[in-house]
Amino acid sequence: MNKLHNLYLGIDGGGTKTHAVLLDERKNFLGEGFSGTSNPLRVGIETSVDNIFKAITAASDAANRSRKDIVSATFGLAGARREDIRSRVRERIIRSLKIDSVQVTTDAEIALYGATGGKEGLVIIAGTGSICMGRNVAGEMAMAGGWGPLAGDEGGGANIARRALQAIAKASDGRGKPTKLSRGAIDYFRAGRLEDLPVAIYAPMVDNAKIAGFARYVVEIAKEGDATAIEILREAGSELGIAAKAVIKKLRLEKRKFPIGFVGSIFNAGELITDSLLETVHQIAPKVYLSAPKLIPAHAAARLAFRNFSLKKSL
């Protein structure tokens, strides 16, 4: 194979969308593509892989290149903590791409690499769901969160949205204080009026990703000064901080100075999330600081694919 034609593929598969990125031999960005969620726990192996290949096809088209030129790929998928799931996804991908250098890992691991470049530090992902992962100088890694919408995902979009809907219900009943979130929910879920909101949110087509999308309204209404929305986001930040504290303790990083990278749409809330997050983390690790990632997850995955291929050639 002509070395100059080699492509390196990175995939970030989250709870809402899949992002594919292609790099060339000089690590130059060539193209990207998007598709629906590739979380295998949420949509199953087949749909996950189908969406992965839709994103790859879109990226290949954008780069005007053939996916036959892909020599190495890294796939970071939400819902891929279990080895058996990673193995099944990997087998399906190898069967279709016909390349040997394929790594399937979690979305947290590629985000961590994008945040720290493989050095000491943490990353917190807060999009549809939430998870925290970290690495210490010894190369040990630890994780907290990522338990999904039923058992966890505190601080993620779906959790924030559900907290907001609960506050709306209480306000409507007179069990809680009035909130502008009510008008936001009517608009987002196209309910017409507040009395119709239960029908709208329990409609068959309203899935976890759709619920999570309401978090954007929660952020907007919090920025308008709504006390209920502000409190929901502060609590979400604290929950993300609690996850980070758990990882810090596992890795014995309490006295170290290191960055916490942040990834995901929830961080568009800015200080409404990050102030309480840092307050919580500083209770045990006063030297840590927040830092924007060096690479977004899909680009980090493509860099990992390049690194893995280079290491394999050197052996």
C-alpha positions as CSV (number, residue, x, y, z in Angstrom):
1,M,0.0,0.0,0.0
2,N,1.3,3.5,-0.9
3,K,2.2,5.1,2.4
4,L,1.0,8.5,1.3
5,H,-2.5,7.0,0.8
6,N,-2.8,5.7,4.3
7,L,-5.8,6.9,6.3
8,Y,-6.3,6.9,10.0
9,L,-9.8,6.8,11.4
10,G,-11.2,8.0,14.7
11,I,-14.7,7.4,15.9
12,D,-16.5,9.1,18.9
13,G,-19.7,7.3,19.5
14,G,-21.9,9.0,22.0
15,G,-25.4,8.8,23.3
16,T,-26.8,11.1,20.6
17,K,-24.4,11.1,17.7
18,T,-21.4,9.4,16.1
19,H,-18.5,11.5,14.8
20,A,-16.0,10.1,12.4
21,V,-12.6,11.8,11.5
22,L,-10.0,10.9,8.9
23,L,-6.3,11.9,9.1
24,D,-3.6,11.3,6.6
25,E,0.0,10.1,7.1
26,R,1.1,13.6,8.3
27,K,-1.8,13.8,10.8
28,N,-3.6,16.3,8.6
29,F,-7.4,16.5,8.9
30,L,-9.0,15.3,5.7
31,G,-12.7,15.0,6.5
32,E,-15.4,14.1,9.0
33,G,-18.9,12.6,9.1
34,F,-21.8,12.2,11.4
35,S,-24.6,9.8,12.1
36,G,-26.9,8.7,14.9
37,T,-25.9,7.1,18.2
38,S,-23.6,4.1,18.3
39,N,-24.0,3.3,22.0
40,P,-24.4,-0.5,21.7
41,L,-26.2,-0.7,25.1
42,R,-28.8,1.7,23.9
43,V,-29.4,0.6,20.3
44,G,-27.8,-2.8,20.0
45,I,-24.7,-4.0,18.2
46,E,-26.2,-4.0,14.7
47,T,-27.6,-0.5,14.8
48,S,-24.4,0.7,16.5
49,V,-22.2,-0.7,13.7
50,D,-24.6,0.6,11.0
51,N,-24.3,4.1,12.4
52,I,-20.6,3.8,12.7
53,F,-20.3,2.9,9.0
54,K,-22.7,5.7,8.0
55,A,-20.4,8.2,9.7
56,I,-17.3,6.6,8.1
57,T,-18.9,6.8,4.6
58,A,-19.8,10.5,5.2
59,A,-16.2,11.2,6.3
60,S,-14.8,9.3,3.3
61,D,-17.0,11.2,1.0
62,A,-16.0,14.5,2.6
63,A,-12.4,13.6,2.2
64,N,-12.9,12.3,-1.4
65,R,-11.1,9.2,-0.4
66,S,-11.9,5.4,-0.3
67,R,-12.3,3.8,3.0
68,K,-10.2,1.0,1.6
69,D,-7.2,3.3,2.4
70,I,-7.9,3.1,6.1
71,V,-5.0,1.2,7.8
72,S,-5.8,1.8,11.4
73,A,-8.9,2.8,13.4
74,T,-9.8,3.6,17.0
75,F,-13.5,3.5,18.1
76,G,-14.5,5.2,21.4
77,L,-18.0,4.2,22.2
78,A,-20.4,5.1,25.0
79,G,-21.8,1.9,26.5
80,A,-18.7,-0.2,25.6
81,R,-17.2,-0.8,29.1
82,R,-17.8,-4.6,28.8
83,E,-15.1,-6.6,27.0
84,D,-17.7,-8.9,25.3
85,I,-19.4,-5.9,23.7
86,R,-16.1,-4.4,22.5
87,S,-15.1,-7.8,21.0
88,R,-18.4,-8.2,19.1
89,V,-18.2,-4.6,17.7
90,R,-14.5,-5.1,16.8
91,E,-15.3,-8.4,15.0
92,R,-18.1,-6.7,12.9
93,I,-15.8,-3.8,12.0
94,I,-12.8,-5.9,11.0
95,R,-15.1,-8.1,8.9
96,S,-16.2,-5.0,6.9
97,L,-13.1,-2.8,6.9
98,K,-10.7,-5.7,6.5
99,I,-7.9,-4.1,8.5
100,D,-6.0,-5.6,11.5
101,S,-5.3,-2.4,13.5
102,V,-8.7,-1.9,15.1
103,Q,-9.1,-0.7,18.7
104,V,-12.5,-0.5,20.3
105,T,-12.6,1.3,23.7
106,T,-14.9,3.6,25.6
107,D,-15.7,7.2,24.7
108,A,-14.2,8.2,28.0
109,E,-10.7,6.8,27.1
110,I,-10.5,8.7,23.8
111,A,-11.7,11.9,25.6
112,L,-9.1,11.4,28.3
113,Y,-6.4,11.2,25.6
114,G,-7.7,14.3,24.0
115,A,-7.7,16.1,27.3
116,T,-4.3,15.1,28.6
117,G,-2.3,13.8,25.6
118,G,-1.7,10.6,27.6
119,K,-0.3,12.4,30.6
120,E,-1.6,12.6,34.2
121,G,-5.1,14.1,34.5
122,L,-8.9,13.6,34.3
123,V,-11.6,14.1,31.9
124,I,-15.3,14.6,32.5
125,I,-17.8,13.9,29.8
126,A,-21.3,15.4,30.2
127,G,-23.4,15.1,27.1
128,T,-26.5,12.9,27.0
129,G,-25.0,10.9,29.9
130,S,-21.9,11.5,32.1
131,I,-18.7,9.7,33.0
132,C,-15.3,10.6,34.5
133,M,-12.0,8.9,33.7
134,G,-8.4,9.6,34.9
135,R,-4.8,8.5,34.6
136,N,-1.9,9.0,37.0
137,V,1.8,9.2,36.3
138,A,2.2,5.4,36.8
139,G,-0.3,4.9,33.9
140,E,-3.0,3.5,36.2
141,M,-6.5,4.4,35.1
142,A,-9.8,4.7,36.9
143,M,-13.4,5.6,36.1
144,A,-16.6,6.7,37.8
145,G,-20.1,7.1,36.4
146,G,-21.3,5.9,33.0
147,W,-24.1,3.8,34.5
148,G,-26.7,5.0,32.1
149,P,-30.0,6.8,32.6
150,L,-31.6,4.3,35.0
151,A,-28.7,3.8,37.5
152,G,-26.6,7.0,37.0
153,D,-25.6,9.6,34.5
154,E,-25.9,12.3,37.2
155,G,-24.9,15.7,35.7
156,G,-25.6,14.6,32.1
157,G,-28.2,16.1,29.8
158,A,-30.9,13.4,30.4
159,N,-30.5,13.7,34.1
160,I,-30.7,17.4,34.1
161,A,-33.8,17.3,31.8
162,R,-35.6,14.8,34.1
163,R,-34.8,17.0,37.2
164,A,-36.3,20.0,35.3
165,L,-39.4,18.0,34.3
166,Q,-39.9,17.0,38.0
167,A,-39.6,20.6,39.0
168,I,-42.2,21.6,36.4
169,A,-44.6,19.0,37.7
170,K,-44.2,20.2,41.3
171,A,-44.7,23.8,40.2
172,S,-47.8,22.9,38.3
173,D,-49.3,21.0,41.3
174,G,-48.4,23.7,43.8
175,R,-45.8,21.4,45.4
176,G,-42.9,23.6,44.2
177,K,-42.2,27.2,43.3
178,P,-43.0,28.6,39.9
179,T,-40.4,28.3,37.2
180,K,-39.8,29.5,33.6
181,L,-38.9,25.9,32.8
182,S,-42.6,25.3,32.3
183,R,-42.8,27.5,29.2
184,G,-39.5,26.0,28.0
185,A,-40.9,22.5,28.2
186,I,-44.1,23.4,26.4
187,D,-42.0,24.9,23.6
188,Y,-39.4,22.1,23.4
189,F,-41.9,19.2,23.5
190,R,-44.5,21.0,21.5
191,A,-47.1,20.4,24.1
192,G,-49.4,23.4,23.3
193,R,-50.2,24.0,27.0
194,L,-48.9,22.7,30.3
195,E,-51.8,20.3,30.8
196,D,-50.7,18.5,27.6
197,L,-47.1,18.1,28.7
198,P,-47.5,14.5,30.2
199,V,-48.9,13.3,26.8
200,A,-45.9,14.9,25.0
201,I,-43.1,13.6,27.1
202,Y,-44.5,10.0,27.3
203,A,-45.1,9.8,23.5
204,P,-43.5,6.6,22.0
205,M,-41.0,8.6,19.9
206,V,-39.6,10.5,22.9
207,D,-36.4,8.5,23.7
208,N,-33.5,9.3,26.1
209,A,-31.7,11.4,23.5
210,K,-34.9,13.5,23.0
211,I,-35.3,14.0,26.7
212,A,-31.6,15.0,27.0
213,G,-32.1,17.7,24.4
214,F,-34.3,19.6,26.8
215,A,-31.2,20.3,28.9
216,R,-30.3,23.0,26.4
217,Y,-33.5,24.9,27.4
218,V,-32.6,24.4,31.1
219,V,-29.2,26.1,30.5
220,E,-30.8,29.0,28.5
221,I,-33.5,29.6,31.2
222,A,-30.8,29.4,34.0
223,K,-28.9,32.2,32.2
224,E,-32.1,34.2,32.3
225,G,-31.9,34.0,36.1
226,D,-34.5,31.3,36.9
227,A,-33.7,30.1,40.4
228,T,-34.9,26.5,39.8
229,A,-32.9,26.1,36.6
230,I,-29.8,27.5,38.3
231,E,-30.1,25.2,41.2
232,I,-30.5,22.1,38.9
233,L,-27.3,23.0,37.1
234,R,-25.4,23.7,40.3
235,E,-26.4,20.3,41.6
236,A,-25.4,18.7,38.3
237,G,-22.0,20.4,38.6
238,S,-21.6,19.0,42.1
239,E,-22.5,15.5,40.9
240,L,-19.8,15.7,38.2
241,G,-17.4,16.9,40.9
242,I,-18.3,13.9,43.1
243,A,-17.5,11.5,40.2
244,A,-14.1,13.3,39.8
245,K,-13.4,13.0,43.5
246,A,-14.0,9.3,43.3
247,V,-11.5,8.9,40.5
248,I,-8.9,11.2,42.2
249,K,-9.1,9.0,45.3
250,K,-8.7,5.8,43.3
251,L,-5.6,7.2,41.6
252,R,-4.2,8.8,44.8
253,L,-4.0,12.3,43.2
254,E,-5.2,14.4,46.1
255,K,-1.9,16.3,46.4
256,R,-1.1,16.6,42.7
257,K,-1.6,19.5,40.4
258,F,-3.2,18.4,37.2
259,P,-5.9,19.4,34.6
260,I,-9.5,18.2,34.4
261,G,-10.6,18.3,30.8
262,F,-14.3,18.8,30.0
263,V,-16.2,17.4,27.1
264,G,-19.9,17.6,26.1
265,S,-22.7,20.0,25.5
266,I,-23.6,20.5,29.2
267,F,-20.4,22.5,29.7
268,N,-22.0,25.2,27.5
269,A,-23.6,26.3,30.7
270,G,-20.2,27.6,31.8
271,E,-19.8,28.7,35.4
272,L,-23.4,27.5,36.2
273,I,-21.8,24.0,36.0
274,T,-18.1,24.5,36.6
275,D,-18.3,26.6,39.8
276,S,-20.0,23.9,41.8
277,L,-17.9,21.2,40.1
278,L,-14.6,22.8,41.2
279,E,-15.9,23.6,44.6
280,T,-16.7,19.9,45.1
281,V,-13.3,18.7,43.7
282,H,-11.3,21.2,45.7
283,Q,-12.6,19.7,48.9
284,I,-10.0,16.9,48.4
285,A,-7.7,18.2,45.6
286,P,-7.1,21.9,45.9
287,K,-4.5,22.1,43.1
288,V,-6.6,20.8,40.2
289,Y,-7.9,23.1,37.5
290,L,-10.2,22.9,34.5
291,S,-8.7,22.9,31.1
292,A,-10.2,22.8,27.6
293,P,-9.2,19.6,25.8
294,K,-6.2,19.7,23.5
295,L,-8.2,17.6,21.0
296,I,-11.9,16.8,20.6
297,P,-12.6,13.1,21.1
298,A,-13.0,12.0,17.5
299,H,-9.7,13.7,16.6
300,A,-8.1,12.1,19.7
301,A,-9.3,8.7,18.5
302,A,-7.7,9.3,15.1
303,R,-4.4,10.3,16.7
304,L,-4.6,7.1,18.7
305,A,-5.2,5.1,15.6
306,F,-2.1,6.7,14.1
307,R,0.0,6.0,17.2
308,N,-1.2,2.3,17.4
309,F,-0.3,1.8,13.7
310,S,3.2,3.3,14.2
311,L,3.8,1.2,17.3
312,K,2.7,-1.9,15.5
313,K,5.1,-1.2,12.6
314,S,8.0,-0.7,15.0
315,L,7.6,-4.1,16.7
